[in-house]
Amino acid sequence: MMRKILITAFVLFINLVNAQEFQGMAVYESKTSTADFMKGMGGNREITPEVQKSIEERMKKMFEKTYILNFNRVASIYKEEEKLDAPGQQGAGRMMTSMMGGGGTHYKNVKERKFLIDREFFGKEFLINDTLPKLEWKLEGESKQIGQYTCFKATAVRAVSESDFRNFRFKGKDKEGKAKDSIENTKKTNLMDDFEMPKEVTITAWYAIDIPVNQGPENYWGLPGLILEVNDGKTSILCSKIVMNASEKTEIKAPSKGKVVTQKEYDEIVVKKTAEMREMYGNQRGGGGR
């Protein structure tokens, strides 16, 4: 009897050690469509075609990011690949990256079902500490090849974070063919009036059962394999490289700096500050001799 107990304990110990030692690294390329932003700017007569083209090129580059996901069977760290900022772009770039759902270290622990993100916004450091959103995945029958892995399709509906401006949608036109909120109205003072934030979006993910961890980029998780691709209609994230059990391990540690807030509290801070900026910008334009 004692021998069986010792053997069982030894097996459990070995499994625990293997779980802790197992580690992988995945590189993801993230791209966000700028089409909606460009449509909104199309009705602004103060922007010349040359300036609009320059803005489009900058936005395209800004919305194309490379991220590194280091993961084990329990936790992961998702972080943008470090690059040198262009001269004069450090402050503005960091703020825009934060408003577009990026920046900082994104840690999640699927066993404890929690996530932490350290994020800088308007010169202040925040530590978002909250529960991982539980997605009701629907496993589809489709499959496709991503690199050397056969991946399977899954879909889910996800609530939208109000602080992630990548989710902004152009309002478009109503049933009569007129632009909503009259984007051609020259008296309009705020470009952002042409956009709206949806309450939820449908996402499509592709996961590899050959890598049996329920991890993925950003806050995506909960599938029977590593998520190698995900798309929400505006942003697509695609894995371009995977390294399993490299000799050099990366410490997967939760961030700890910044004012602790929930995701909802952080969203409210960003929305409030953005509204203040819009009002300030509108007042400046309104006092410009119109």
N, C-alpha and C positions, 0 to 999 in steps of 0.2 A: 504493500500500500504506500509506504513512505517513498519507495523507489519511483512509483508512478507519479506521485506528487512532485518529486524532484525533477523528473523528466519533463512534466508539464510546465513547471516553473522555468526550466531552462529554455524550452521552446518559446515560451512567451517572452523571455528576456531577449532571445535572438531576434524574434520578430520586431520587438521594440527597437533594438539597436539598428536593424536593417531599415526600419521606417525612418529613423532619425538620420541615418547616413545617406539614404537615397536622396538625390537632388538632381534637378535639371535646370537648363537655361533655354529660354526661347526668345527670339528677336521678332518684334512685330513692327510692321509698317502701318501707320495710321493716316488716313486721308479723309478730309471732310469737304463735301461739295460746297463751293462758293456761289453756285448758280442763283440761289435765293437772294443773297446779298447783292449780287450784281443786278438782279431784276429790280430790287428796291432802289438802287442808285440810278437806274435808268430814267426815273421820273424827276430827278434833281437837275434842274437846268443850270445850277451853279457849278456843276462838275463837267469839265471839258472831256472829250473823248480820250485825249492823251492822259489826263490825270486819272480817269476811270480805268484805263488800261494798266497804268502803273499800280493803282490800288489793287486791281485784280491779280497782278503778278505777285505782289507782296503777300496778299491774303492766301494765295495758292501755296506759296512757300511756307507761310506761317502755319497752315493747316496740314502740312505734310511732315509728320514726326516719326522718329524711330524710338521704340521703347524696348526695354529689357525686362523680361519676367524671370526671376529666380524663384524656384519652387521646390517644395518637398511634398510629402503626402498630406501634410497638415496646413502649412502656411506658405505664403508667397509674398514677394516684393516686386512691384511693378513701377518702373521709373524711367523717365525719358533719358535717352542716351546723352551723355554730357558733351556739349559743344561750346566753343567759345562764342560769346555774343558779339555781334557787330558793334563797332564804336557808336555810342550814343543810343543804343537800342536796349541796353540791359534793363533799365527800369520799365520802359513801356512794354518791352517784350515779355517780361515776367508777369506784368499785370494782365496783358492780353491772353497769355498762356493760361493763367489762372481762371480767367473769365470763360475760357473755352474748354474748361474741364480738365486741364492738364497741370503740370508742375508738381513738385514735391515728390515724396515717397508714398506710394500707395501700398499699404500692408493689409492683408486679409488672412484670417485664420478660420478655415472652414469647420474645424472641430468645435471651436467656441462660437462660431457664427458671428464674428465681429470684424470690423475693418477700422483702420486708422489712416488718415491722410494728413501730412503736414503741408500746409498751403500758405503762401504769402499773398495778401491782398491789400493794396494801398499802404504798403510799408508795415503792415501788422502781420504777425505770425499766428496762424490758427492751427489747432490740432483737432480735426474732425474725428470723433470717436462715436461709432454707432453700430447697430446691428446690420449684418449683411442682408440685403433684400432677398427674399425667397421668391424665385421665379418659378412659375408653373409651366415647366417645359413640356412641350408636346413633341414626342419623338416621331419624326417623319420616316418614310421608307426610302428616301433618296440617299445616294452616296456619291462621293467624288474623290478624286485623288488630289491631295495637297502635298507636294514634294513626294516623299517615299511613303506617306501615310494614307490609308483609306479612311476617309472621314464621313461621318453620318450627319444628316441634317436634323436640326431641332428648332422650334420656334416658340416664342413667348411674347407676352405683352408686358412692357415695363413702364412704371411710373417715371415721369420726367423730373429731373432735378432743375429747379428754377434758376440755379446759379450756373448751370452749364449752358452757355449761350450757343453752343453748337446746335442745339435743338430748335433754335428760332426758325420759323417757317414764314415765307413771304405770303401775305394774305391773298394775293392774286386778284381775280375778278369775280364779281357776283353773277347771278343768273342773267342779268341784262347786258353783261359784257363790260360793265364799268368797273374800274379799279376800286376795290374796297378802300374806304376812307379817302378816296380821291387822291391817288398818288400824283396826279397831274395838276393838282391845285397848287398854284405858285405861292399861295399865302401860307401853305403848310410850313411849319418851322422845325419840325422834328422828323428826321428820316426814320427813326425807329417806330413811328406810328404805322409804318407799312408792314410790320412784322408782328407775329404772335407766337406764344409759347404753348405747344400742345400739352395736354394733361398726361398723355401716354403715347408710346410708340410701339410698333411691332418689330421685334428683332428676329433675325435669322442667324443661327450659329451652326458651325461645323466642328465636330469633335472627333478625336482619334482614340478609339478604345485600346489601341496598342500602347497608349500612355495612360494607364489607369489611375489618374488623379482627377478629382473634380475641381480643377483650377482653370483659370483663364485670365485674359487681360482685364484691366479696370476692375469693375465689381461683378464681372460675369463668372459664374461658378455653378456647381450643382449638376453637372452632366457626368455620365460614366466614362469620361475620358477628357484629356486636355483639350480645351477649345482652341482651335487653330485659326478660325476665321469667324468674325461676327460683323453684322451689318444692321444698322437701324434706319436705313433709308437716306440718311445724310452722311453718316460716318461709317467707314469700313476699316476694319482692323484685320490684317492678314499676317500670319506667321511666315517668316522668310528663312528662319534657321533654328535648329534645335540641337542642343548638346546635352547628352545624358551622362550623369555620373562622371563629370570631369574630375581630374585629380586635384585641382584647386577648388575648394569649396567657398561659397559666398555666404556670409552670415546673414540669415534671414531674421531680422530683428525689427520690432515695431518702432516707429518714430516716437519721440517723446517731447519734442519742443513745440511750444505754442500754446495759446489760450485754448483750453478744451471746450469744444462746442459739439452739438449734435449736427447732423446733416441739415435738419430743418432750420436750426438756429443760424448756421452758416448761410443757407439760402436766403434767409430773411435779411442778413447783414448785406449780402451782395445786392439783392433787389433794392433795398433802401438806398444804398450808396449810388447805385446806377440811376435810380429815380432822381436823386439830388443832382447828379451830373447832367441828366437830360433837361431838368428844369433850368439849371444854370446856363446850359448851352442854348436853350430856347430863349431865355431872357437876353442873352448876349446878342443873338440874332435879331430878336424883336426890337432891340434898342439901336440897331444898326442903320436906322433911317428908313425903315419900311413903313 
